[in-house]
Amino acid sequence: MPTYTAPTKDMAFVLHDVLKISESDVPGYSDLDAEFTSAILEEAGKITSEVLAPLNIVGDREGCRLENGLVYTPTGFKEAFNQVCEAEWPGLATDPEYGGQGLPYLIGNAVGEMFGSSNQAFAMYQGLTNGAYASIHAHGTDEQKAKYLPKMTNCEWTGTMNLTEPHCGTDLGLMRTKAEPQADGSYKLSGQKIFISAGDHDLSDNIIHLVLAKIVGGPEGIKGVSLFIVPKVMVNDDGSLGARNGVSVGSIEEKMGIHGNSTCVLNYDEATGYLLGDEHKGMRAMFTMMNHARLGVGLQGLAQAEVAYQNAVIYAKDRLQGRAVTGVENPNGPADPLIVHPDIRRSLMDQKSFVEGARAFLMWGAALLDRAHRMDDKEADGLISLLTPVIKGFLTDVGYDMTVKAQQVYGGHGYIEEQGMSQFTRDARIAMIYEGANGVQALDLVGRKLAADGGKHVMAFFEMVKTFIKENEGNEALKADFLEPLKAASKDLQAASMYFMQVGMKNPNHALAGSNDFMHLFGHVCLGLMWGQMAKAASEALEGGASDTEFYETKLATGRYYMARQLPATGMHLARIQSGADTVMALDAESF
Amino acid sequence: MPTYTAPTKDMAFVLHDVLKISESDVPGYSDLDAEFTSAILEEAGKITSEVLAPLNIVGDREGCRLENGLVYTPTGFKEAFNQVCEAEWPGLATDPEYGGQGLPYLIGNAVGEMFGSSNQAFAMYQGLTNGAYASIHAHGTDEQKAKYLPKMTNCEWTGTMNLTEPHCGTDLGLMRTKAEPQADGSYKLSGQKIFISAGDHDLSDNIIHLVLAKIVGGPEGIKGVSLFIVPKVMVNDDGSLGARNGVSVGSIEEKMGIHGNSTCVLNYDEATGYLLGDEHKGMRAMFTMMNHARLGVGLQGLAQAEVAYQNAVIYAKDRLQGRAVTGVENPNGPADPLIVHPDIRRSLMDQKSFVEGARAFLMWGAALLDRAHRMDDKEADGLISLLTPVIKGFLTDVGYDMTVKAQQVYGGHGYIEEQGMSQFTRDARIAMIYEGANGVQALDLVGRKLAADGGKHVMAFFEMVKTFIKENEGNEALKADFLEPLKAASKDLQAASMYFMQVGMKNPNHALAGSNDFMHLFGHVCLGLMWGQMAKAASEALEGGASDTEFYETKLATGRYYMARQLPATGMHLARIQSGADTVMALDAESF
C-alpha cells in the first residue's frame, strides 16, 4: 500500500528561505516564524499521513453508495472527518468573525497540499465547503453569513457548488434550472444538476448547496443566471434543522477515479432557495469562488504528483532489477536497485524538479492572494488573476503526467490496483477537467487575462523576471545554470505574447490555436523563475554557512536539472504558437 | 456508448498509394490488389465494429471471474470468439502448412489494428496465441509443430507467454521457476508466474503455456534459462486431451484496465513441460517472439488512439457549447458545436495527424518484416530490428497521450465510465508497460540497436531520409511544408546519434540518460518521413487527376499540421540529450 510523508522541510524552505514570510509586510505574516509554521505543518503532516493516507485506497475500492436516497461514504471516512474537525483544520484560514482561526491563505495552501496528497477524494468534501463558504462570505447578507458560516467552519454543515447540467458545462448560458420567486422573498428551484462533487453524504448534518439557476422571466442566456443558497435540510430561524428540502440524489456517477467522493446527480423539485448576491449576477458571484477554487485544483495537480513521486522513489530504491551499466552498485544483492538506472533517474528527476517547482509556484501564488486580500493590493490581485489559469492548467496537466511517470517506475506492478499507483493517475485525471477544463483555462489566459488592464500584469511579470536576472548576475552559482536558461525561456514567452498581439487582432484564431502551448510556455517560465529563486536562497544559505549543506546542494542540483531538461520545452511551444492557426483550422468539420 | 468504424480507406491509401504493394517484389504481395485487400479490410471492419466493439465496455465492466479454479470471460466473449474463429481470422497470416492462410504480415497488421481498436482485451487472447505460435513455429521440432500449430490456428487451443515472476520482470536472470529433467525427456516445472495475460479462460479447450524456467543444475542467471511448452491439459499421442496438468490459477489480478482479459497468477506444481528449442537458450527463443510482439504492442498504441479519436470527433461535432470566436456557425442552434473552437481543433489535429502517421509507420514496419522473412533480406531485417523499440515505445507513449486528449474533449463526461472514454486511456496505459516497459525499449534502442552491425542500420535510415528529400526537392507541394521540416528534424536526430557516439564511449550514462528522448526524437523523424511519403502520394494523386480531391487534400493538410506542430519537438529532445547525464545523475540515492 502506498504511503505518504508530508514534505514539511521543503515547505519550510519555501516559506522561510525563499519567500521570507516573517519579514513580509502582509498583515498576519509577522506571526509566521519558523517555529510556529513548523508546529502547524508537523501536526497536519501527522493527521494526513496517519489517518487520511491509509483511507485513500479504501475510498477507491469501496466508493460511495446510495441506499434509500441516502449516500454513505466509504468505511472510516466519517470517523476521520470527525477527527479532522475536532482538530479544527477546516477553520484554519477562515474568518475569525465566524469561528475561524484567520491564518493566511498561504498556510491553508500548505496544509491543503497535504490533505490532497494523502486523500484527494476525502479532502474534496472540505474543499467544496470552502468554495461555498467563500461565496457566502463574499456575497451573503450579514444574516446569511451569521446563519451559515459558523456551522460551515465547525463542520456541522458542509457545502457544494452546483453549476453543470446534462447539456451544459462550460457554456452556462444554456442552463435550464429555474427559480420561481415566492411571496416571502425566497425562490422555488427546479431542475437537474450533474457532476456535483460531495453532492450528498453522511459526514455532516446538513449540506448547503450553492446553485446556479435562472429566475423565471429574467434575461436570456448567461445574463439571467443567479446564485442561490439551497440547504439540503431547511434551517429554522433559531438555527435548528427543520424538514428536508426538495433536493434529492438521482444517482452517484461511476467515475474513473476519486471514488471516495460522492459525485451526484441532484434533482431539484421546487426546492426552497435564497438569493445569494444580486439577481442575475450569479456568474460574478460564482467567479469569486472559482478563481479561488482553481488555485485549489492546481494544488491537487501538485499534491497527486508529490505522493506518486514519493512512492516511486521508495520502489526505485527497493526493487532490485538489473545492474548499473557503470559497474555493480549492490554487490551483496542479486541485482542493483532500479534507482541506479539513468532512465529511472530521469523520470524521478522530472518528478522531483516539478513538484518542488510547483510547490514554490503555488506558495508564491498564495502569498499574492494574501497580499491582494489583506492589503487590497491591486497589482498583486492582477498578477494572481493572470497566473490563476497557468496554475490550474499547467500544474494539473503536468501533475497528471508525473503520476503516469511514477506509475511507470513500477513496471507491471504499477498497473495492478493493489499497489495504488493507478489510483494516483486516475484521481489526478479529474483535475485537468473540473473547475473549467484546461482548454478553458488556456482560453481564459490568452483571451482574457493576457490583455486585462492593457496587458499591465503580464508586463509586470516580465519586469519581475528581468529584475531577478539583473539583480543576480553577479552570483556565479546562478549565472550559467539558472539565469541564462531563464532569460532564454522568458524571451520565448515574450515573443509568443508579441505574436498574439500582432496576429490576434486580425484573426483571434491565431491566438487561440496557440493558447494551450502558451499556457505551458508560461508555466515553464514560472517554474524557471521559482527555481532561480530557490537556487538563490540555497546558494545564500550555503554561503551563510548553513549546516545542512546536503539539503541546499540537493536543491541546487534539482534546479539545474529543471533548467537543463525542462526549460528547453519553451522553444517547442513558441514554434507551435508561431505556426499560427492555418494548419489547425484548415479542415472542414466533415473532413475529420 | 463509444462506436468504432474501421478506417479502411486510410489503410488502403497507405497500402496502395504510398507503399504501392502490388508493385512490390515481396513474395505474396503481387496478389494484394486493391480489390482483394478491400474485401478483407471490409470484412474485418464489419466483424470488429459490429461484434467486438459493443463488447468492449461489457468486458471492462464485468471483468473476468475465477470460480472453483476456472476462469470465465465476460458475457458474450465466448460467442464472439467462436464467430471470429469460424470466419478464420486467427489463421489469416499464419503458415499454410499448419492450416493458416499464409497472407503477408502486412495484412495481419491492418486487421490487427481493427481488432485492437474495437476490443483490446478480447484481441489479446488471440494476440498471445500468436506469440506462442511464433515461438513454436521458429523453435519447435517437426513433431511439436505438427502437434500444436494446427489447433492454435483453428482456435481449438490458445497460447500464453510466461516470463514474469513476483521478484523479476525485466531482469529475468533472477528467475526462480525450476525445471526438473525426467527420464522420458520431459521436465517437471515448479514455480509461480505473474501477470500472465489470457492465463486462463473458457474460450478454448486447451491452453499452451510457453514458460521460461531454469533447468536444475544448469548455469546461474540468464544463461540458465530455457523455454518450455506446458499444456494446461495434457495432450495424448493421438492429439486427444488427457488429464489436467499441474498448472493452476492462483488469482486474477485487479488491474487499471483491460478488464476483459484474464491476467493471471499461475502456479506450476510439478507441471509436465517439454523443452522448446535448445537447453539454456530460452532467452533467444523468447526474443524471436518478443520482437514480433513488440510491433503488436506498438499497434495497440495506435489502435486505442484511433478509436478514442473517432469518438472525440463524434462528440466534438455533436456537443453544442459556446460560440465560435470568429462568428456564430450554427445560428439555428443554442450554441455552436465544440469543433469550431481552435483549441478543440488543435487536440483533434494532434490525434488525427498522429494516428495516420503511426498507421503508415506500422505498415511500413510490417512490410519490412515481410521483406525480411519472405526474402531473407538482411537489410530489411536490420532496419526493422532498429525501428522495433521506436514503434513499441514511441507509439504507445504518444498513443496513450492521445487517448487522454480524446477523453479531454468530453470534459466532465470523459471522466464518467458510462461514456467509455476513460476505458480507452486505462486500456492504452498497459501498452507502455508490457512486452518491455518503454524505458527498456529506449535502452534497447540506444544501448543495443543503434550500434548494431557497426551502426549500419541507422546510417541506412538517414540515407533513406536524405534520398527521399533529394528526390522530391522539385515538388513544390512538398518543399517548404514537408521537406524542410523533415530535414531539420533528421539533422537533430543525427546530432543526437553523434553525441551518443562521442560521449557514450567515455561514460555510457551520457547516452542512457538521453535514451527516452532519443526514442521520441526518432519517432518524430519516422512520422515526419511517413508524412512526407503520404504527402508525396497525395500530391501525385491530385496531379494525376484523382476524383476524390477532398480526401487527398485532407491528407496534405493533416500532414502540414504534423510537420508544423509536432516536429518542433525534435529540438527540445536534442537539447535534453545534449545536456548529458550530469544533472540526471547528480544526486545520491539518499537525496531523493
Interface residues (C-beta under 8 A of the other chain):
Chain A: T164 H167 C168 G169 T170 D171 G173 L174 I194 F195 E253 E254 K255 M256 G257 V313 A316 K317 L320 Q321 G322 V325 T326 P334 A335 P337 I339 V340 H341 P342 D343 I344 R345 R346 S347 L348 M349 K352 Y400 V404 Q407 Q408 G411 G412 G414 Y415 I416 E417 E418 S422 T425 R426 R429 I430 M432 I433 Y434 A437 N438 G439 A442 L443 G447 N507 P508 N509 L512 A513 S515 N516 E550 T554 A557 T558 R560 Y561 A564 R565 P568 A569 G571 M572 A575 R576 S579 A581 T583 V584 M585 A586 L587 A589 S591 F592
Chain B: T164 H167 C168 G169 T170 D171 G173 L174 I194 F195 E253 E254 K255 M256 G257 V313 A316 K317 L320 Q321 G322 V325 T326 P334 A335 P337 I339 V340 H341 P342 D343 I344 R345 R346 S347 L348 M349 K352 Y400 V404 Q407 Q408 G411 G412 G414 Y415 I416 E417 E418 S422 T425 R426 R429 I430 M432 I433 Y434 A437 N438 G439 A442 L443 G447 N507 P508 N509 L512 A513 S515 N516 E550 T554 A557 T558 R560 Y561 A564 R565 P568 A569 G571 M572 A575 R576 S579 A581 T583 V584 M585 A586 L587 A589 S591 F592
